[in-house]
Amino acid sequence: MFLQLASIAGVIVMALGLLAGAFFFGMRSKNPLVLGAVTWFCRVWMNKVQLRTAGTPGAYAGIIRTIGRVSGREYQTPVSPVPTDDGFAIALPYGTRTNWLRNVLASGRATLVTEGETWEVDRPELVPMSDVEPWFPPSDVRAHRRMRVDDALRLHGVRAVQA
């Protein structure tokens, strides 16, 4: 009985290890299959959980509000913005094909909620991650390098919105 339980536990641990490896190397290589699965999981489950606290003081994530380029609907997506000297920067771990990013680039503007404040931002531009690394904490820079996050979104034209 003990050997059977140990075998089952070993198979589970091995399966989780393989899954973690597939996730790491799939994200690192920007494999479309892995990116699709991760973005689906985030959209269906993680975003709903993160949106409960995103944008509030001390929260890890902020919220970017965009208007759908096809639907015209407003969307809210949790992101991790960091302030720069003239706006904000957002790392793009899923690459440049996410819908929220395409919406921002198409409209040329967005609303960003971070640390309890709301900002209107415009003039979005894709930049190499190396251009905005100085504004990210060292732990984030290490994670971005490990996961090969090569691109970032730079947002300019910041204007605070009064509540």
C-alpha positions in Angstrom: 0.0 0.0 0.0 2.8 2.4 1.0 4.7 1.7 -2.3 1.6 2.4 -4.3 1.1 5.7 -2.6 4.7 6.6 -3.0 4.6 5.7 -6.7 1.5 7.9 -7.2 3.1 10.8 -5.4 6.3 10.4 -7.5 4.3 10.4 -10.7 2.4 13.6 -9.6 5.7 15.3 -8.6 7.2 14.4 -11.9 4.2 15.6 -13.9 4.2 18.9 -12.0 8.0 19.3 -12.7 7.4 18.6 -16.4 4.6 21.1 -16.5 6.7 23.8 -14.8 9.5 23.1 -17.2 7.2 23.4 -20.2 5.8 26.6 -18.8 9.3 28.1 -18.2 10.8 27.1 -21.5 7.6 27.8 -23.5 7.3 31.3 -22.1 11.0 31.9 -22.6 10.9 30.9 -26.2 7.5 32.6 -26.7 6.0 29.3 -28.0 2.5 30.1 -29.4 1.0 27.0 -27.8 2.2 27.9 -24.3 1.5 31.6 -24.7 -2.1 30.8 -25.8 -2.7 28.5 -22.9 -1.2 31.0 -20.4 -3.2 33.9 -21.8 -6.4 31.9 -21.8 -5.8 30.9 -18.1 -5.0 34.5 -17.1 -8.0 35.9 -19.0 -10.5 33.3 -17.6 -9.2 33.0 -14.0 -6.2 35.1 -12.9 -7.5 38.5 -14.2 -10.7 38.1 -12.3 -8.8 37.4 -9.1 -6.3 40.2 -9.7 -8.9 42.8 -10.6 -10.3 42.6 -7.1 -7.4 44.6 -5.7 -5.5 45.9 -8.8 -5.0 49.6 -8.9 -5.3 50.1 -5.1 -2.5 51.4 -3.0 0.1 48.7 -2.3 -1.3 46.2 -4.9 1.1 44.4 -7.2 -1.0 45.1 -10.3 -2.6 48.2 -11.8 -5.4 48.3 -14.3 -5.2 49.4 -17.9 -8.6 50.4 -19.4 -8.8 50.2 -23.2 -11.5 50.4 -25.8 -11.8 47.4 -28.1 -10.6 48.2 -31.6 -13.4 46.0 -33.1 -16.1 45.9 -30.4 -15.9 49.4 -29.1 -16.3 47.9 -25.6 -14.3 49.0 -22.6 -11.9 46.4 -21.2 -9.9 46.2 -18.0 -6.7 44.3 -17.8 -4.3 43.9 -14.8 -0.8 45.1 -15.7 2.3 46.0 -13.7 3.1 49.6 -14.5 6.2 51.4 -13.2 6.5 55.2 -13.2 9.1 56.7 -15.5 10.3 60.3 -15.7 7.5 61.2 -18.2 4.8 58.5 -17.8 4.8 54.8 -17.2 6.4 51.6 -18.6 4.8 48.2 -18.7 6.8 45.0 -19.4 5.3 42.7 -22.0 6.0 39.1 -20.9 3.4 37.7 -23.3 4.9 39.5 -26.3 3.3 42.2 -28.5 0.2 40.3 -29.7 -2.0 40.6 -26.7 -5.4 42.2 -27.3 -5.1 44.9 -24.6 -1.8 46.1 -26.1 -3.2 46.1 -29.7 -6.2 48.1 -28.4 -3.9 50.7 -26.8 -1.7 51.0 -29.9 -4.8 51.3 -32.2 -6.5 54.0 -30.1 -3.3 55.8 -29.1 -4.6 56.3 -25.6 -5.7 54.4 -22.4 -6.6 55.0 -18.8 -4.2 53.6 -16.2 -5.2 53.0 -12.5 -2.3 52.5 -10.2 -1.7 53.1 -6.5 -5.2 54.4 -6.1 -4.8 57.1 -8.8 -6.2 57.3 -12.3 -4.1 58.6 -15.2 -5.0 59.4 -18.8 -2.0 58.3 -20.9 -1.4 58.6 -24.6 1.4 58.3 -27.2 2.0 54.6 -26.5 5.2 53.2 -28.0 6.8 49.8 -28.1 10.4 50.0 -26.9 13.1 47.5 -26.1 13.1 46.4 -22.5 16.6 47.6 -22.1 15.3 51.2 -22.6 13.1 51.1 -19.6 15.0 48.7 -17.3 16.3 51.5 -15.0 12.8 52.1 -13.7 12.1 48.5 -12.8 13.2 47.0 -9.5 16.2 44.8 -9.7 14.2 41.6 -9.0 11.8 42.4 -11.9 14.8 43.0 -14.2 16.3 39.6 -13.3 12.9 37.9 -13.9 12.5 39.7 -17.2 15.9 38.6 -18.4 15.2 35.0 -17.2 11.9 34.9 -19.1 13.4 36.8 -22.1 11.0 39.7 -21.9 12.3 41.8 -24.7 9.7 44.5 -25.2 7.9 47.0 -23.1 5.1 49.6 -23.6 6.0 53.2 -22.8 3.1 55.5 -22.1 3.6 59.3 -22.3 1.2 62.3 -22.0 0.3 61.5 -18.4 -2.6 63.5 -16.9 -4.1 62.7 -13.6 -7.9 62.3 -13.5 -9.8 63.9 -10.7 -12.2 61.7 -8.8 
